Amino acid sequence: MIDFDKFVKSYDVRGLVGSELTDEVITCFGAAFADELALEGRELVVGHDMRDSSPVFAKAFAQGANKRGASVVLIGLCSTDMNYFASGRLNLPAAMFTASHNPASYNGIKFSRAGARGISLDTGLAQIRDRAKEYLESGIEPTNAAGTIRELSVLSDYAHYLNQLVDLGTIRKLKIVVDAANGMGGLTVPAVLGNNTNLELVELYFELDGTFPNHEANPLDAKNLVDLQKKVLEVGADLGLAFDGDADRCFVVDEKGQAVSPSAVAAIVSKREIERVRKQGEKEIVVLHNLLTSRFVSEEIERNGAKAVKTKVGHSLIKDKMAETGAIFGGEHSAHYYFRDFWGADNGMLAAMHVISELGGGSSPMSVLSSKTTPYFASGEINSTVTDRPAALQRVREVLGAQSEEEFDGTTFSGSTTAGWWWANIRPSNTEPLFRLNAESSNQSLMEEITQRAVQAIRNS
């Protein structure tokens, strides 16, 4: 028996190829998606990354949708944000086959409603899961009129659209090393940036290869940035960019080979997007930042005359909040960046273009831009195995002596001393017996002290 609950996550499907995700299971998901979104007689978009199983799964999904009367627009190899582009531009629901940064043995599906709107367990994914499970048990009954399949290339339109949003035509000349990690950045980076004569691109691992022969396509792990950092120093580059497997997240390295915080990128893009829409006459401007971004992000948003709105961590939650508030931009600590003018969806390439434009429009090196937007000190995420969560939280409460405590996406403690201010957030994992700790302070020693006390209390050590 296949346990659907093991691979249907909060925001997408993510499982092992062969033992969990099979052609038959994927066909059932195609039929279930068509039913849940009432797509009989209508179209949907299907795209896929470079994993070996992805093109086969895309076709299997299309066949399942066809059986239930839906027609499929196959856009072939694409990044996740290209898939969102197709969903937004064509105003059609979409499915993207990728397991993002996961190892080669995994694959998965990211679903969108028309206009690149997210689908989570609470907004349709649970029903899609249950329908797919029923179809696997009882078979898929075809509708009277089967759907059709057509192919469509969107790469050039996608590249043109992004270059309209961020004009890189007048920047100074820059040398940029890009590590595509054998993922979809190897397709999208040349299309979007390759024709710009102001940019000299040094390519690392641009060959599309779902076995990831060089390193994991997960730039969030520091070991996967090492090759990029070395190459930046070796060639004297102005900037380094690292994309994850489906190229919807982008990480930045400065000219000294040092990683730039995603919060710094969020601050840079926030300021630029606020300036852009204000020039277009907008007055009431909202920008989102998730709970774990640096305090500097909200300060920068407000310093530039916009309203900063704090959100919970999570892809679909932020997409929903973008739509609800009319926010022009949203930044996450995990390097997901959301744009109103990209249908509220996240787009790592667009964030990278903003960073390139900011760097290329001035004379300062990336290290200076990074230091200006990273004035505070952060612990990074620290995970601890916890069996009794309430007891662990109470121990933290006792040792931190916080002046403030807020329940919002976990528990955030905060306070100040003569040395400076601090905050520490503790969130329980949804899938594992873990507590995730993030802390920040205006003083490095204070941040380290708060972090140490919290970790010891959580682990009861």
Secondary structure, 3 states (H helix, E strand, C coil): CCCHHHHECCCCEEEEECCCECHHHHHHHHHHHHHHCCCCCCEEEEEECCCCCHHHHHHHHHHHHHHCCCEEEEEEECCHHHHHHHHHHHCCCEEEECCCCCCCCEEEEEEEEHHHEECCHHHCHHHHHHHHHHHHHHCCCCCCCCCCEEECCCHHHHHHHHHHHCCCCCCCCEEEEEECCCCCHHHHHHHHHCCCCCEEEEEECCCCCCCCCCCCCCCCCHHHHHHHHHHHHHHCCCEEEEECCCCCCEEEECCCCCEECHHHHHHHHHHHHHHHHHHCCCCCCEEEEECCCCHHHHHHHHHCCCEEEEECCCHHHHHHHHHHHCCCEEECCCCCEEEHHHCCCECHHHHHHHHHHHHHCCCCCHHHHHHHCCCCEECCCEEEECCCHHHHHHHHHHHHCCCEEEECCCEEEEEEECCEEEEEEEEECCCCCEEEEEEEECCHHHHHHHHHHHHHHHHCC
